[in-house]
């Protein structure tokens, strides 16, 4: 099976790389914004959207938390993409001749070591892959970019040094979203459920909601809070737990959540990425 998968960013962005690794053979559709990638799925231009939701260094992606609840899409999967920053330039450029480095501000904050080592002047651009496009257009060996190896390949640039990021654990997590829900069967190990809810305005409501998951033996992997419609009085929560809503433990926990919440919506029930188990094993081995 092949199809079209939309992402936010320029061709060669890490989101583009994530699409190609998760869905080899599919056509990737670059979009200027997350809203554009979501709209592409709604309009039928794309079958799926690859939406960055959090990064191990930079934290959550605020745009997705604001857009996803109103998107009307279903989370059907997740993908973890290792972020491997490459320093690149036009053919003939060298590390010794580089003077200015161009990249996205988040990426710039993750490459302080190489900036200091080569005494580079940082120049912030709108996008990592867009930076590679600019370097290719200018053709100046003194200007280099930091982006993915895919961006170098697509723009005819040479990689001067790979893995220039300061932290080796830099990883971005993506939601895979679709117009239709595609849930794994109940009882399948490794299933993740993402829930959006707003607690009732009564004392201890959140405590009782969380207690329901504890007493039912449901493992919570993520809990995020953020303001609703700019109000300091209304808070919404995004929760991710292990299990399927039709499994008895999670079914009981969600029943308690519904009792103490004003609203609750399941955004997706999907297979957890193998990265989760691999990462957990790596952490255990390192202890």
C-alpha positions as a printed NumPy array, in Angstrom:
array([[  0.   ,   0.   ,   0.   ],
       [  1.215,   3.505,  -0.791],
       [ -0.329,   6.92 ,  -0.386],
       [  0.338,  10.544,   0.435],
       [  1.441,  11.766,   3.862],
       [  1.491,  15.468,   4.768],
       [  3.93 ,  17.2  ,   7.117],
       [  4.772,  20.712,   8.295],
       [  7.991,  22.058,   6.839],
       [ 10.091,  22.284,   3.704],
       [ 11.264,  19.25 ,   1.699],
       [ 14.091,  17.641,   3.648],
       [ 12.781,  18.713,   7.068],
       [ 13.007,  16.197,   9.912],
       [  9.254,  15.699,   9.538],
       [  9.842,  14.764,   5.885],
       [ 12.519,  12.302,   6.994],
       [ 10.11 ,  10.857,   9.581],
       [  7.461,  10.337,   6.88 ],
       [  9.926,   8.527,   4.62 ],
       [ 11.197,   6.261,   7.392],
       [  7.746,   5.415,   8.795],
       [  6.048,   5.071,   5.388],
       [  8.693,   4.138,   2.792],
       [  7.43 ,   4.479,  -0.762],
       [  4.771,   7.037,   0.141],
       [  4.661,  10.514,  -1.414],
       [  5.441,  13.237,   1.128],
       [  3.491,  16.505,   0.956],
       [  5.217,  19.584,   2.482],
       [  2.908,  22.164,   4.095],
       [  3.77 ,  25.603,   5.478],
       [  1.899,  25.093,   8.759],
       [  0.525,  22.324,  10.976],
       [ -2.961,  23.615,  10.143],
       [ -2.114,  23.178,   6.465],
       [ -1.014,  19.571,   7.011],
       [ -4.238,  18.841,   8.912],
       [ -6.326,  20.527,   6.184],
       [ -4.567,  18.434,   3.524],
       [ -5.903,  15.286,   5.197],
       [ -9.405,  16.746,   5.564],
       [ -9.456,  17.853,   1.921],
       [ -8.298,  14.473,   0.657],
       [ -4.956,  15.75 ,  -0.654],
       [ -3.239,  13.431,   1.817],
       [ -4.166,  10.147,   3.447],
       [ -2.235,  10.827,   6.662],
       [ -0.454,  13.642,   8.488],
       [  2.836,  13.328,  10.393],
       [  2.551,  15.866,  13.22 ],
       [  5.403,  16.625,  15.631],
       [  4.061,  16.674,  19.199],
       [  7.103,  16.71 ,  21.502],
       [ 10.889,  16.748,  21.536],
       [ 13.182,  15.254,  24.17 ],
       [ 15.09 ,  18.562,  24.472],
       [ 12.633,  21.292,  23.489],
       [  9.517,  19.797,  25.129],
       [  6.019,  19.856,  23.683],
       [  5.038,  21.449,  20.384],
       [  2.436,  24.078,  21.414],
       [  0.778,  24.375,  17.993],
       [ -0.31 ,  20.744,  17.998],
       [ -1.844,  20.963,  21.47 ],
       [ -3.933,  23.893,  20.281],
       [ -4.88 ,  22.429,  16.888],
       [ -5.41 ,  18.719,  17.506],
       [ -8.551,  18.932,  19.698],
       [-10.376,  20.88 ,  16.961],
       [ -8.763,  19.059,  14.039],
       [-11.359,  16.32 ,  13.783],
       [ -8.651,  13.766,  13.004],
       [ -7.809,  10.506,  14.745],
       [ -4.377,   9.556,  16.045],
       [ -3.669,   6.13 ,  14.543],
       [  0.027,   5.81 ,  15.328],
       [  3.219,   7.38 ,  16.618],
       [  6.771,   7.661,  15.323],
       [  9.995,   8.575,  17.115],
       [ 12.6  ,  10.268,  14.944],
       [ 16.194,  10.651,  16.065],
       [ 17.331,  14.205,  15.273],
       [ 20.806,  14.015,  13.759],
       [ 21.972,  17.506,  12.852],
       [ 24.41 ,  17.757,   9.947],
       [ 26.618,  20.738,   9.146],
       [ 26.469,  21.233,   5.378],
       [ 27.657,  23.567,   2.664],
       [ 27.964,  23.949,  -1.091],
       [ 30.439,  21.685,  -2.903],
       [ 33.958,  22.96 ,  -2.269],
       [ 33.188,  24.444,   1.146],
       [ 35.233,  23.417,   4.198],
       [ 34.932,  23.548,   7.984],
       [ 37.927,  25.888,   8.127],
       [ 36.34 ,  28.276,   5.636],
       [ 32.904,  28.41 ,   7.265],
       [ 31.994,  31.743,   8.85 ],
       [ 28.215,  31.784,   9.369],
       [ 25.827,  28.958,  10.316],
       [ 22.125,  29.159,   9.409],
       [ 19.347,  27.098,  10.988],
       [ 16.09 ,  27.134,  12.951],
       [ 16.318,  28.704,  16.459],
       [ 15.562,  25.395,  18.229],
       [ 18.302,  23.639,  16.271],
       [ 20.664,  26.56 ,  16.899],
       [ 20.263,  26.063,  20.644],
       [ 21.252,  22.399,  20.217],
       [ 24.598,  22.99 ,  18.439],
       [ 26.432,  25.351,  20.801],
       [ 29.509,  23.109,  20.815],
       [ 30.194,  23.254,  17.076],
       [ 29.468,  27.009,  16.992],
       [ 32.123,  27.577,  19.645],
       [ 34.602,  25.128,  18.134],
       [ 34.504,  26.694,  14.655],
       [ 33.872,  30.264,  15.89 ],
       [ 30.776,  30.538,  13.718],
       [ 28.34 ,  33.444,  13.661],
       [ 24.824,  32.045,  14.244],
       [ 22.124,  33.304,  11.862],
       [ 18.566,  32.249,  12.718],
       [ 16.318,  31.144,   9.849],
       [ 12.678,  29.991,   9.676],
       [ 13.38 ,  26.302,   9.099],
       [ 16.228,  23.766,   9.082],
       [ 15.469,  22.503,   5.58 ],
       [ 14.784,  26.069,   4.442],
       [ 18.278,  26.99 ,   5.633],
       [ 19.724,  24.301,   3.376],
       [ 17.74 ,  25.731,   0.455],
       [ 19.172,  29.198,   1.124],
       [ 22.749,  27.925,   1.28 ],
       [ 22.278,  26.155,  -2.043],
       [ 20.827,  29.32 ,  -3.617],
       [ 23.6  ,  31.603,  -2.368],
       [ 26.486,  29.323,  -3.34 ],
       [ 28.8  ,  30.988,  -0.803],
       [ 31.252,  28.548,   0.883],
       [ 31.436,  30.806,   3.956],
       [ 27.742,  30.146,   4.713],
       [ 26.779,  26.714,   6.066],
       [ 23.507,  25.24 ,   7.314],
       [ 22.477,  22.754,   9.969],
       [ 19.717,  20.41 ,   8.862],
       [ 19.065,  16.731,   8.117],
       [ 21.138,  14.609,   5.754],
       [ 18.01 ,  14.419,   3.586],
       [ 18.019,  18.232,   3.229],
       [ 21.648,  18.072,   2.07 ],
       [ 20.794,  15.382,  -0.476],
       [ 17.756,  17.217,  -1.868],
       [ 19.638,  20.512,  -2.216],
       [ 22.906,  19.186,  -3.641],
       [ 24.949,  20.099,  -0.559],
       [ 27.846,  18.225,   1.022],
       [ 27.84 ,  17.161,   4.676],
       [ 30.919,  18.679,   6.328],
       [ 30.26 ,  16.969,   9.658],
       [ 27.477,  14.741,  10.903],
       [ 25.899,  14.54 ,  14.369],
       [ 26.865,  18.061,  15.454],
       [ 24.099,  18.17 ,  18.076],
       [ 25.212,  18.631,  21.69 ],
       [ 22.939,  15.893,  23.093],
       [ 22.9  ,  12.362,  21.743],
       [ 19.325,  11.725,  22.921],
       [ 17.681,  14.416,  20.766],
       [ 14.485,  12.728,  19.56 ],
       [ 11.175,  14.071,  18.225],
       [  7.917,  12.213,  18.683],
       [  5.207,  12.444,  16.042],
       [  1.516,  11.624,  15.942],
       [  0.246,   9.972,  12.762],
       [ -3.266,  11.314,  12.122],
       [ -6.028,  10.112,   9.81 ],
       [ -9.614,  11.007,   8.919],
       [-10.799,   7.62 ,  10.168],
       [ -9.976,   5.828,  13.39 ],
       [ -7.89 ,   2.675,  13.102],
       [ -7.779,   1.056,  16.528],
       [ -5.851,  -2.1  ,  17.356],
       [ -7.902,  -4.894,  18.975],
       [ -8.536,  -4.861,  22.714],
       [ -6.047,  -6.804,  24.788],
       [ -3.115,  -6.069,  22.506],
       [  0.022,  -5.279,  24.538],
       [  1.67 ,  -1.936,  23.911],
       [ -1.498,  -0.032,  22.995],
       [ -1.509,   3.696,  23.797],
       [ -4.627,   5.795,  24.376],
       [ -4.557,   9.607,  24.16 ],
       [ -7.301,  11.438,  26.049],
       [ -8.203,  15.117,  26.253],
       [-10.255,  16.212,  29.272],
       [-11.309,  19.159,  31.409],
       [-12.032,  18.507,  35.097],
       [-15.099,  19.818,  36.9  ],
       [-14.533,  22.908,  39.02 ],
       [-14.736,  21.099,  42.367],
       [-12.095,  20.533,  45.022],
       [ -9.928,  17.482,  44.411],
       [-11.376,  16.687,  40.967],
       [ -7.987,  16.15 ,  39.313],
       [ -6.769,  14.121,  42.299],
       [ -9.801,  11.837,  41.98 ],
       [ -9.352,  11.495,  38.212],
       [ -5.719,  10.459,  38.62 ],
       [ -6.603,   8.192,  41.512],
       [ -8.941,   6.271,  39.223],
       [ -6.029,   5.337,  36.976],
       [ -3.889,   4.334,  39.958],
       [ -6.53 ,   2.126,  41.567],
       [ -7.257,   0.42 ,  38.239],
       [ -3.548,  -0.273,  37.666],
       [ -3.28 ,   1.837,  34.499],
       [  0.169,   3.235,  33.716],
       [  0.184,   6.902,  32.712],
       [  2.983,   7.906,  30.334],
       [  2.144,  11.575,  29.814],
       [  0.082,  14.345,  31.409],
       [  0.121,  17.904,  30.057],
       [ -1.922,  20.891,  31.171],
       [ -2.538,  24.067,  29.212],
       [ -4.872,  27.034,  29.272],
       [ -8.145,  26.886,  27.411],
       [ -9.076,  29.832,  25.165],
       [ -6.581,  32.078,  26.94 ],
       [ -8.377,  31.765,  30.28 ],
       [ -6.39 ,  31.443,  33.496],
       [ -9.408,  29.758,  35.128],
       [-10.   ,  26.964,  32.611],
       [ -7.379,  24.261,  32.22 ],
       [ -7.406,  21.369,  29.795],
       [ -5.346,  18.188,  30.169],
       [ -3.836,  15.881,  27.604],
       [ -3.195,  12.42 ,  29.011],
       [ -1.598,   9.332,  27.523],
       [ -1.926,   5.929,  29.128],
       [ -1.066,   2.346,  28.345],
       [ -4.024,   0.174,  27.443],
       [ -7.168,  -0.035,  25.309],
       [-10.5  ,   1.597,  26.317],
       [-12.194,  -1.804,  25.959],
       [ -9.742,  -3.42 ,  28.398],
       [-11.297,  -3.672,  31.877],
       [ -8.655,  -1.618,  33.764],
       [ -8.726,   1.353,  31.386],
       [-12.483,   1.115,  30.969],
       [-12.872,   1.53 ,  34.724],
       [-10.393,   4.408,  34.885],
       [-12.107,   6.257,  32.026],
       [-15.477,   5.847,  33.747],
       [-14.105,   7.644,  36.813],
       [-12.544,  10.294,  34.599],
       [-15.894,  10.94 ,  32.909],
       [-17.611,  11.307,  36.302],
       [-15.22 ,  13.999,  37.516],
       [-14.746,  15.787,  34.192],
       [-16.793,  18.374,  32.338],
       [-15.664,  16.946,  29.01 ],
       [-13.453,  14.09 ,  27.871],
       [-12.524,  12.975,  24.367],
       [-10.399,  10.092,  23.146],
       [ -8.111,  11.49 ,  20.436],
       [ -6.668,   8.148,  19.477],
       [ -6.066,   4.497,  20.347],
       [ -3.009,   3.166,  18.553],
       [ -0.067,   0.74 ,  18.722],
       [  2.872,   2.088,  20.692],
       [  6.1  ,   2.48 ,  18.729],
       [  8.795,  -0.203,  19.208],
       [ 11.01 ,   2.744,  20.237],
       [  9.249,   2.762,  23.622],
       [ 10.341,  -0.773,  24.518],
       [ 13.821,  -0.271,  23.08 ],
       [ 14.273,   2.976,  25.013],
       [ 13.026,   1.381,  28.243],
       [ 15.483,  -1.508,  27.819],
       [ 18.324,   0.927,  27.174],
       [ 17.526,   2.859,  30.341],
       [ 17.358,  -0.343,  32.391],
       [ 20.687,  -1.548,  31.007],
       [ 22.305,   1.782,  31.864],
       [ 21.267,   1.649,  35.526]])
